[in-house]
Amino acid sequence: MTATNEQSGRRPRRVRCARCDKSISVPPVGRIPRFCGPSCRQQAYVARRPPAPKAVEVLPQSTEAADAIRRLIRSELWDLLTKAGVVAGPMPPADTETTP
């Protein structure tokens, strides 16, 4: 039975990139590299992270529900700004334009 480099305590001279399988030379001291460069490191990170939610999944499907949420957020923000002394007086009317 032969001992591997990890079992015998010897450093490997070359390793393979965890993403592209390119051969990488190992320096005599320091960490053993896992990736051949920052590009492969970044692409491996992007592949590991979960996908971002789509805008369609986050927003309500009906325009009435979206309008109600928008009105609630607007009134809460106005209350906070009034309490902080940034604005004074009643809340101005909402824009009647709708965004596409």
Backbone torsions as a table, in degrees:
resi	resn	phi	psi	omega
1	MET	NA	129.7	-178.2
2	THR	-98.5	146.8	-179.5
3	ALA	-86.6	140.4	175.7
4	THR	-83.2	170.2	179.9
5	ASN	-59.8	-37.1	-179.2
6	GLU	-67.3	-37.6	-178.4
7	GLN	-76.5	-35.3	-176.8
8	SER	-84.3	-11.2	178.5
9	GLY	86.6	2.7	179.6
10	ARG	-84.3	145.1	175.5
11	ARG	-80.9	138.0	174.4
12	PRO	-71.8	152.9	177.5
13	ARG	-84.3	-31.1	-179.7
14	ARG	-140.5	146.0	174.5
15	VAL	-132.1	170.6	179.3
16	ARG	-105.7	142.2	177.5
17	CYS	-62.1	136.7	-177.9
18	ALA	-69.4	-18.3	-178.6
19	ARG	-103.4	-52.2	-173.1
20	CYS	-104.4	-5.1	177.5
21	ASP	68.3	20.5	176.4
22	LYS	-76.7	146.2	-180.0
23	SER	-76.0	134.1	-178.5
24	ILE	-123.8	133.3	175.2
25	SER	-80.0	141.5	-177.3
26	VAL	-97.3	128.5	177.3
27	PRO	-68.3	158.4	-176.3
28	PRO	-66.0	-26.5	177.9
29	VAL	-131.8	161.5	177.8
30	GLY	97.3	-173.8	-179.6
31	ARG	-68.0	149.5	174.1
32	ILE	-81.7	124.2	-175.6
33	PRO	-67.3	146.5	176.7
34	ARG	-102.2	-26.0	-176.9
35	PHE	-125.7	154.1	-178.4
36	CYS	-77.3	-18.9	179.6
37	GLY	-173.6	178.5	-178.7
38	PRO	-64.3	-29.6	-180.0
39	SER	-64.4	-46.7	178.5
40	CYS	-66.8	-36.8	178.3
41	ARG	-61.7	-45.6	-179.7
42	GLN	-65.2	-44.1	-179.2
43	GLN	-65.9	-34.4	176.3
44	ALA	-67.6	-38.6	177.6
45	TYR	-63.6	-45.7	-179.5
46	VAL	-62.1	-38.2	179.6
47	ALA	-68.9	-29.5	-178.3
48	ARG	-79.6	-34.0	-172.6
49	ARG	-74.2	151.7	-179.5
50	PRO	-71.2	151.3	-179.5
51	PRO	-67.4	147.6	178.5
52	ALA	-71.5	145.7	178.7
53	PRO	-66.7	145.2	178.2
54	LYS	-74.8	151.1	-179.7
55	ALA	-60.8	-32.8	-179.8
56	VAL	-66.3	-34.1	-179.8
57	GLU	-73.9	-29.0	-174.4
58	VAL	-84.0	-43.9	-176.1
59	LEU	-81.8	150.8	176.7
60	PRO	-65.9	151.9	-177.1
61	GLN	-77.8	-31.3	-177.4
62	SER	-93.3	146.9	179.3
63	THR	-70.8	-30.2	178.3
64	GLU	-64.1	-43.2	179.2
65	ALA	-66.4	-40.3	178.7
66	ALA	-64.4	-40.6	178.5
67	ASP	-65.1	-40.0	178.8
68	ALA	-64.1	-42.1	178.5
69	ILE	-64.9	-42.5	179.4
70	ARG	-61.6	-43.0	178.7
71	ARG	-64.1	-41.9	179.2
72	LEU	-62.8	-47.7	179.5
73	ILE	-61.9	-43.0	-179.0
74	ARG	-61.8	-44.0	-179.3
75	SER	-69.1	-37.7	177.9
76	GLU	-64.7	-42.7	177.9
77	LEU	-63.6	-41.5	179.7
78	TRP	-62.8	-41.2	177.3
79	ASP	-61.2	-43.9	179.1
80	LEU	-63.9	-42.8	179.3
81	LEU	-65.8	-36.2	178.1
82	THR	-67.2	-45.0	179.6
83	LYS	-63.7	-33.1	179.9
84	ALA	-79.5	-9.2	179.5
85	GLY	80.7	15.6	-179.6
86	VAL	-78.9	-37.6	179.6
87	VAL	-126.9	160.9	177.7
88	ALA	-136.7	155.2	176.3
89	GLY	90.1	-175.9	-177.8
90	PRO	-73.9	161.5	179.5
91	MET	-70.1	134.6	177.9
92	PRO	-67.9	158.6	-179.8
93	PRO	-64.5	150.3	-179.5
94	ALA	-73.3	153.5	175.2
95	ASP	-65.8	139.4	179.8
96	THR	-90.2	-10.0	178.3
97	GLU	-71.1	145.5	172.8
98	THR	-111.1	143.8	178.9
99	THR	-88.3	145.6	-178.6
100	PRO	-68.3	NA	NA
